[in-house]
Structure formats: structure tokens, C-alpha cells
Amino acid sequence: MKRVGEDVWGKQGLEGRYANHVQIGVNIKEVVLDFGQYFIEENLPTFHTRIIMAPLDAQALLEILTEALAQYEKMSRGPGQEQ
């Protein structure tokens, strides 16, 4: 059973924020990910979170995201529809 203040993975104190927009910047030492929301009516994104990572950590994130999206695609096909 989920306790109050605990997210689905059992970590307390984390705030969830929805993002449908991301801008990425890079330089020789870091990768900067700015997350936010884009609303058509405003024609402008509103950013709420900035993540700064070393390039090697960003590469690891890319690998993990690639694996997670492959799992999602497999699940979204439904039973008996695996390729």
C-alpha cells in the first residue's frame, strides 16, 4: 500500500512535474535539459525544471530511455502482438 508522501517507486519527497516540451543545450562539459509545458494558445513554452548533466551521464540516460521506450512499445502492442 502506498503511504502518504510516497511516489509509486517508494521515494519520499519527490515532486512530479508534467512536461510536454524540452530544450537541450550542450557545451564541452555539460548537457542542459530544460523541461516545461507548451500551450498552443500561448505559442510559448513555460519552463519549470533544468537538469544539468555530464555528457557521459547524458549518454547513459539516452540508453536507459531507449530501453524504456522499447518496453513501452512492446507493452502497447498488447498480448500476442509482439514482433
SULTA-V731744 format. One record per residue. RES is the residue in three letters. SS is DSSP state (~ for helix, > for strand, _ for the rest). PHI is phi in radians with two decimals (NA if undefined). D_LAST is the distance of its C-alpha to the last C-alpha in whole Angstrom. Layout:
RES_SS_PHI_D_LAST, RES_SS_PHI_D_LAST
//
This chain:
MET___NA_35, LYS___-1.31_35, ARG___-1.54_38, VAL___-1.04_40, GLY___1.45_39, GLU_>_-2.03_36, ASP___-1.45_33, VAL___-1.12_30, TRP___-1.71_29, GLY___1.46_33, LYS___-1.74_35, GLN_>_-1.57_38, GLY___1.45_39, LEU___-1.54_36, GLU___-1.77_36, GLY___-1.56_33, ARG___-2.25_33, TYR___-1.41_31, ALA___-2.38_30, ASN___-2.09_29, HIS_>_-2.57_30, VAL_>_-2.49_31, GLN_>_-2.07_33, ILE_>_-2.15_33, GLY_>_-2.16_36, VAL_>_-2.37_36, ASN___-2.47_39, ILE___-1.14_40, LYS___-1.97_40, GLU___-2.69_37, VAL_>_-2.04_34, VAL_>_-2.00_35, LEU_>_-1.97_33, ASP_>_-1.85_35, PHE_>_-1.82_33, GLY_>_-2.92_34, GLN_>_-2.14_34, TYR_>_-2.01_34, PHE_>_-2.02_36, ILE___-0.98_36, GLU___-1.04_40, GLU___-1.55_41, ASN___0.94_39, LEU_>_-2.73_39, PRO_>_-1.34_37, THR_>_-1.99_39, PHE_>_-1.64_38, HIS_>_-2.28_38, THR_>_-2.49_37, ARG_>_-2.10_37, ILE_>_-2.01_35, ILE_>_-2.01_37, MET_>_-2.31_35, ALA___-1.25_35, PRO_~_-0.95_33, LEU_~_-1.15_32, ASP_~_-1.20_31, ALA_~_-1.15_29, GLN_~_-1.11_27, ALA_~_-1.12_26, LEU_~_-1.07_25, LEU_~_-1.02_23, GLU_~_-1.11_21, ILE_~_-1.15_21, LEU_~_-1.12_20, THR_~_-1.06_17, GLU_~_-1.12_16, ALA_~_-1.11_17, LEU_~_-1.22_15, ALA_~_-1.13_12, GLN_~_-1.10_12, TYR_~_-1.05_13, GLU_~_-1.06_10, LYS_~_-1.14_8, MET_~_-1.17_11, SER_~_-1.24_12, ARG_~_-1.27_9, GLY___1.51_11, PRO___-1.09_11, GLY___1.37_9, GLN___-2.00_6, GLU___-1.15_4, GLN___-1.97_0
//
